[in-house]
């Protein structure tokens, strides 16, 4: 008998709290009328006992309600983010200062 809980793979976008990370799940589907490929993403708050960092690909699993918005938990890290990816993401977040005239 397999475990009936849903499992989804996504990328960690935010890891500011001690045991909470935000995971973005991307999905694509074809529009029913216009047949264009649509891309949609959903962001979940996920309980993290492992210690994930932004950029990591993780597998999350349904769990009991942990807090008001946390209903998922990190099961395993599929792929760790490389140091170059983390540095690139940090440089995107820090905007250059505008010169004052």
C-alpha positions, 0 to 999 in steps of 0.5 A: 500500500502506497502513501496517499499523500500528494508529493510535488517538486518545486524550487525554494524561493524564500528561506527567511524564517527558522523552519519555514520556506516558500516553495514555488510550484510551476505548472503549464497547461493548454488553454481550453479555447485558444490552445495556447500554452499557459504557465502558472505558478503557486507559492506554498509555505512549507515546514522545513526541518532539513535546512533548505536554501533559496534555489534548492529543488525540493520534494514537498509532501502534504502534512497536517496543518502546522500553522495558519498557512503551512500545510506542506513539509519538505520531504527531501532535497532533489538538487542543491543550488550551486554557489553561482546560482545563489550569488546570481540570485542575491545580485538580482535581489540587491538593486544598484543604488541610484546616484544622487544629483 
